[in-house]
């Protein structure tokens, strides 16, 4: 806590004054272009990873970057997704998984979660990802962690499509979905290429976008 308190003091003294104009503008509202859904893992910093600024990302975090399928039960993720898409009008939704994900380890071995009943129930939203990998190999264990993490990102993108606000914007072409995997050790980001139906490094997956805007990576 001492480090956090010192950090706030440093922010107020050294950082805020250099960005005061931007913060005063943000005080009156937000207009993010991206809904960024990622894991609650302490090693993930969306702002650092994307080099974005306050106000750029509407961020939702939970164990396993899970998007529960739409239902009549209102939960925090459902409400946040609806608000970001229908009220804020985001144009892009990123589901970002990561390497060495503890939630995916739990999804692979749910029997190890008997003392964490709420975590076990929550990760039921990832079960299909585990079963896909199990079907592919005949079994699934921790050596398949990266594969399960990728399938989980694709699964949560499927779940997103069941949300009414998202489905409506997808139908009108006003929202685009993105599946990412962040490698903590290397800093690399793999992105799902819908056309080739595979994860690729970012510069390959978004080559058309980079070429269109003349961006070098």
ABEGO torsion letter per residue (X at the ends): XAAAAAAAAAAAAAAAAAAAAAAAAAAAEBBBABBBBBBABAABBAAAAAGBBBGABBBBBBBGGBBBBBBABBBAAAAAAAAAAAAAGBABBBBBBBBGBAAAAAAABAAAAAABAAAAAAAAAAAAAAAAAAAAAGBBBAAAAAAAAAAAAAAAAAAAAABAAAAAAAAAGABBBBBBBBBAAAGBBBBBBAAAGBBBBAAAAAAAAAAAAGBBX
